[in-house]
């Protein structure tokens, strides 16, 4: 059994419900989508983007220490997220895809599209 965990604003290994659930079920791979367009549309400062990318690097190292691979994929917009998550799931032969709930409206709409595509 193979599992995929989609990391977004929850860039942490400890106290991550989606990661914990996936690891309980079996072999796990994580994915993070780098979405420059969305970051610009939300007017994220260069400092915030740099912090996010440093956090991705840090969590990648923590996951590697646990034997979990982190895939980092470019994504042009929230609209493309479903396509990229489905492709990653197919690439690793994932039986299940896990991700934590997000509160913001655009994020909920994106997540609903991903669920439908899966």
N, C-alpha and C positions, 0 to 999 in steps of 0.2 A: 504494500500500500504506500502510495506517495501523496504527499500533501503540499499545497502551496499556500504561503502566507503573504498577503499583500500588505506591505507596510506603507503608511502614509504619514500622518502627523504623530504616530505612535512609535517613534524611533527609539525603542527601548527593548531590552531583552527581559529584564526583570519586571514582573507585574504586567505582563502583556497577555491578556486573556486569549487572543487568537493564536498567538505563538504557543502558549501553554497547551491549548486544546489540540492543535495540530501535532505537537510533539508527543502527546499522550497517545495519539492514534498511530504513529509510525514515522517513517522517513519524511523529513521536512526540508523544503527549500523556500526561501523568501524572495520577494521581488519588491523593488522600489522603482516607481516611474518618475523620471526627471521631466517635469513639465514646465519648461521655461516660459511658454506662452501664457499659461495660467498664472504663473508667478507675476509676470508683467501686468496681466489684466487685473490682478488683485493688488498691484502697485507695491509689491514686496521690495523692501530696501535691499541694496547690495549686501548689507550686513546680515539681514535675515536669511538671504539666499546662502551666503557663506556659512552661516551657523547651521543651516539645514544640511548642506553638503558635508560639513565636518561631522555632524551627527550621523549621517549615513556612513561615513568612513569608520567612525567609532563603533557603531552597531555591527558593521560588517566584520570588524575584528573580533567583537564579542561573540558573534554567531560562529565565526570560523573556529574559535576556541571550543565551541560546542559541537563542531563537525557539521554545521549548517551553512550551506552556500547562500550568498545573497546575490541575486541577479539585479543589475541596474540597467534599466532600459529607458531610452528617450521616448517621450510622448508629447505630441504637439498640442493637445488640449484635453479637457475632460471628456469630450465627445469620443476621443480615440482610446480612452482607458479600457473599455470593454474589449476591444480588439486585441490590445496588448496583453491583458490578463488571460484571455482565452488562449492566445498563442503560447504564452508561458506555461499555462496548465497543460496544453497539448505537448509541448516540448519535453516536459519532465514526466509526462504520463500521470499527472495528478488525478487522484480519485475525488479529492475534496479541495476546495479553496476556502481559506479562512481570512477574514478581515474584521477589524473592530468597527463598531458603529461610529459615525461622525454626525454631529448635530447640525451643521450649517446646511442650508437648503440646497445649494448647488452640489455639495458633496453627497447629500442624500439622493438627489436625482441621478448623479453619476453612478452611485452604488446600485441603484435600482436597475440601471441599464446593464451594469456588469452582471448582476444576478440573472437578469433575463437572458443575456448572451450565454451565460454558463449553462 
